[in-house]
């Protein structure tokens, strides 16, 4: 890329996929899905998520209903892009969007998605008193890396990777991890992945996103964010944090990455090296996902290689859970650019 980063982007998203289902369904949703026994799974500022059952197959899905009443044209365009991105992605660690129905009479859009009932990664950590150990963290990160690499290779940059945007397929201990919320995602192509919008969630934003003027950046911002995710899972603390946003930005841009006691005393040098190689200030020095999945820490610790149950490796201290829970609710999670997208599974 322009920065010198060895990008994984291999093809342009707009040419890499074929639509599996029609974008504008000619049917009314009630003709295809049974809504009579629908259960509300969650509500947000822009709509609600409920269950629905496909009449022909009896399969249950999550239905996101978004009100279009009074929605500005630019917001509608953002929503359409988010739907378009997720419909085109097909990966076990990415929540799948199947089809949409637009109800012109009621000014509503219904989005049919894969049902995920296991809750967010941050929320699940509360149920594990000892937090995550290295094997569990490496296993989760390999799945996150796989999803990110898939996106990049197919010309999609997520731009809002964070702990809150990974959820579990179901409540089982070994449930699949899923990446959600493509509201900030951007289509790119090989050699043409320059982006300029200064958007994201502050604690996960790479140094180049904090420039006083809009600065060109590339898919490497996702890798910095994954480094923050790794750091958080291992220690329960943000790598760079200050209540004052300007000071936070200065720290991210200029302070070295540190591994202070006591949080990092029991964590291996390989794990620290993994975090360091993702959180490089200069984008060209960051590992792409295709290299990160082969990092010794991932290869040696991830249970995807060992065939073990990551749930048995939750051996970290209880303060990690409290720290992560507080982090998820912290004020500085407010996104830059727009509010958190509502298009996500419950």
Secondary structure, 3 states (H helix, E strand, C coil): CCCCCCCCCCCCHHHHCCCCCCCCCCCCHHHHEECCCCCEEEECCCEEEEEEEECCCCCEEEEEEEECCCCCHHHHHHHHHHHHHHHHCCCCCECCEEEEEEECCCCEEEEEECCCCCCEHHHHHCCCCCCCCHHHHHHHHHHHHHHHHHHHHCCEECCCCCHHHEEECCCCCCCCEEECCCCCCEECECCECCECCCCEEHHHCCHHHHCCCCCCECCHHHHHHHHHHHHHHHHCCCCCCCCCHHHHHHHHHHCCCCCCCCCCCCCCHHHHHHHHHHCCCCHHHCCCHHHHCCCHHHHHHCHHHHCCCHHHHCCCCHHHHHHHHHHHHCHHHCEECCCCCCCCCC
